Every structure is written in C-alpha cells, then in structure tokens.
Amino acid sequence: MMICFKIAHKGKQGFTLVELMVVVAIIGIVAMVGYPSYQGFIKSSHRAAAQADLMSLGAAMERHKAASYSYKAAAVSAADTGKPAIFHTHSPSAEPYASRAYDLTIKTATGSSYLIEAKPLSTGSQAGDGSLFFYSDGRRAWDENNNGSIASSEFCWKC
C-alpha cells in the first residue's frame, strides 16, 4: 500500500520587501545598542592591560631597589625619569608592544620612592581616557576626568 502526499504550492515563494526591511531595521537597532558596549569593553580591556603593565613595572622597580638600594637610575640611560629601562621596547602584558594603547613612564624616582605612569597614546583608542599612576607606597590613581591632576576621589583604578 503506497501513500502519496501532495504538496500544494502557492505561486511564488520568497520574502517580501517589507519583511526584508524589518530584518534590516532589527539588525540596525541591535548594532546601535551593541557597538557602544563593545567600545566600552575595548577601553576597559586596554586599561586593564595598562594596570597590569604598571604592576609589572612596580615589581621591576622593587627588584631594581633591591639590587642598587635606590629607585634612581631605573630609566633608560640610567636616568631617574623617562622611559623605564626594563620595558622601553616591549609591553609586559600579553599585548604586542606595537599595538599598545599606553606608554609607561617613570615620573619621579628617588632613593626611597617612585611614581610611575601609564599614559594613553594620543592617537589610539584610549586617547583622552586619562593616565594611570602607581606609587611606591602602593597607591593607585586614575585621572578619570583627564584634567592633569589627581583628585582624592581618583585614587583608585576602578572609580
């Protein structure tokens, strides 16, 4: 015994222009909502990499002091300030140096204290994001409003 099914065909099959426009509109709305979130994620991940770099540089500064009994002369060419001698050609975090978003700098270095900075590159995605600072006594600061000074409320990295 054989059973046959007959499929009824309408004349034409496919999508109407209205259906396609609705799909395009939905995709546009999702993109408008998602893209700013994605950009925020990228900024925070670059900032986290800079924080990791500062912590690595802080540990290098401590090793330098253990070897020389001073934080002085830790920069390139044995200077007290400027690019650090240890990380001036590479980023200690997982990102390649060429794609870094911040530059590391030794702002001050004395016999007993230091201040190091991760400053956003002016041409990168972090431009205008504000510098990150790490002090030898363990304090951390983020110039969140990028005005060049650290307010008491900015002594944190997750303000």
C-alpha positions as CSV (number, residue, x, y, z in Angstrom):
1,M,0.0,0.0,0.0
2,M,1.5,3.3,-1.1
3,I,0.6,6.6,0.4
4,C,1.2,9.7,-1.6
5,F,1.4,13.2,-0.3
6,K,0.6,16.1,-2.4
7,I,2.2,19.4,-1.5
8,A,0.3,22.5,-2.5
9,H,2.5,25.2,-3.9
10,K,1.5,28.8,-3.8
11,G,2.5,30.6,-6.9
12,K,5.8,32.3,-5.8
13,Q,7.9,31.7,-2.8
14,G,10.4,34.1,-1.1
15,F,10.4,37.2,1.1
16,T,8.6,40.4,0.5
17,L,10.4,43.7,0.6
18,V,8.7,44.7,3.8
19,E,9.9,41.5,5.6
20,L,13.5,42.2,4.4
21,M,13.3,45.8,5.6
22,V,12.0,44.7,9.0
23,V,15.0,42.4,9.3
24,V,17.4,45.1,8.3
25,A,15.9,47.5,10.8
26,I,16.2,44.9,13.6
27,I,19.9,44.3,12.7
28,G,20.5,48.1,12.7
29,I,18.9,48.5,16.1
30,V,21.0,45.6,17.6
31,A,24.1,47.1,16.1
32,M,23.3,50.6,17.5
33,V,22.9,49.1,21.0
34,G,25.8,46.7,20.8
35,Y,28.6,48.8,19.3
36,P,28.9,51.3,22.2
37,S,29.0,48.4,24.7
38,Y,31.7,46.8,22.6
39,Q,33.7,50.1,22.5
40,G,33.4,50.3,26.3
41,F,34.7,46.8,26.7
42,I,37.7,47.5,24.4
43,K,38.6,50.6,26.5
44,S,38.3,48.8,29.8
45,S,40.4,45.9,28.5
46,H,43.2,48.3,27.3
47,R,43.0,50.0,30.7
48,A,43.4,46.6,32.5
49,A,46.4,45.8,30.3
50,A,48.0,49.1,31.3
51,Q,47.2,48.4,35.0
52,A,49.0,45.0,34.6
53,D,51.9,46.8,32.9
54,L,52.2,49.3,35.8
55,M,52.2,46.4,38.4
56,S,54.9,44.6,36.4
57,L,56.9,47.9,36.3
58,G,56.4,48.4,40.0
59,A,57.8,44.9,40.7
60,A,60.7,45.7,38.4
61,M,61.3,48.9,40.4
62,E,61.4,46.9,43.6
63,R,63.9,44.5,42.1
64,H,66.0,47.5,41.0
65,K,65.9,48.9,44.5
66,A,66.9,45.5,46.0
67,A,70.0,45.4,43.7
68,S,71.0,49.1,43.9
69,Y,69.4,50.3,47.2
70,S,67.7,53.1,45.4
71,Y,64.9,53.6,42.8
72,K,67.2,56.1,41.0
73,A,68.7,55.3,37.6
74,A,65.9,52.9,36.6
75,A,65.1,54.7,33.4
76,V,66.8,54.4,30.0
77,S,70.4,55.6,30.1
78,A,70.4,55.3,33.9
79,A,68.2,58.4,34.2
80,D,65.9,58.9,37.1
81,T,62.8,59.8,34.9
82,G,61.6,58.9,31.5
83,K,61.0,55.5,29.8
84,P,61.8,52.6,32.0
85,A,65.0,50.7,31.1
86,I,63.3,47.3,31.5
87,F,60.1,47.8,29.5
88,H,61.0,50.5,27.0
89,T,60.8,48.2,23.9
90,H,58.0,45.9,25.0
91,S,54.8,45.7,26.9
92,P,54.9,43.3,29.8
93,S,51.3,42.4,29.4
94,A,50.1,39.9,26.8
95,E,49.6,42.5,24.1
96,P,52.3,43.2,21.5
97,Y,54.3,46.4,22.0
98,A,53.3,47.8,18.6
99,S,49.6,47.6,19.4
100,R,49.9,49.1,22.9
101,A,47.4,51.7,24.0
102,Y,49.6,53.3,26.8
103,D,53.2,54.3,27.2
104,L,55.0,53.6,30.5
105,T,57.0,56.4,32.2
106,I,58.9,56.8,35.4
107,K,57.6,60.2,36.6
108,T,59.8,60.5,39.7
109,A,62.4,58.2,41.3
110,T,64.3,59.0,44.5
111,G,66.3,56.8,46.8
112,S,63.1,55.8,48.7
113,S,60.1,56.4,46.5
114,Y,58.8,56.4,42.9
115,L,55.8,57.4,40.8
116,I,55.2,55.6,37.5
117,E,52.6,56.4,34.9
118,A,50.8,54.7,32.1
119,K,49.8,57.5,29.7
120,P,47.3,56.8,26.8
121,L,48.7,57.3,23.3
122,S,47.2,60.4,21.7
123,T,46.5,58.5,18.5
124,G,45.0,55.3,20.0
125,S,41.6,54.2,21.1
126,Q,42.4,55.3,24.7
127,A,43.1,59.0,23.7
128,G,41.6,61.2,26.3
129,D,41.0,58.4,28.8
130,G,43.3,59.8,31.5
131,S,46.6,58.5,32.8
132,L,47.0,55.7,35.3
133,F,49.5,56.1,38.2
134,F,51.2,53.7,40.6
135,Y,53.0,55.0,43.7
136,S,55.8,53.2,45.5
137,D,53.7,53.1,48.7
138,G,51.0,51.0,46.8
139,R,48.5,53.8,46.0
140,R,46.9,53.7,42.6
141,A,45.3,56.6,40.8
142,W,43.4,57.2,37.5
143,D,43.0,60.7,36.2
144,E,39.5,59.7,35.1
145,N,38.4,63.2,34.1
146,N,41.8,63.7,32.3
147,N,42.4,67.2,33.7
148,G,46.1,66.6,34.7
149,S,45.6,66.4,38.4
150,I,44.5,63.6,40.8
151,A,41.5,64.4,43.0
152,S,41.0,62.5,46.2
153,S,38.2,60.5,44.6
154,E,40.5,59.3,41.8
155,F,42.9,57.3,44.0
156,C,41.6,54.0,42.6
157,W,41.7,52.2,39.3
158,K,38.1,51.3,39.2
159,C,36.5,54.6,40.1
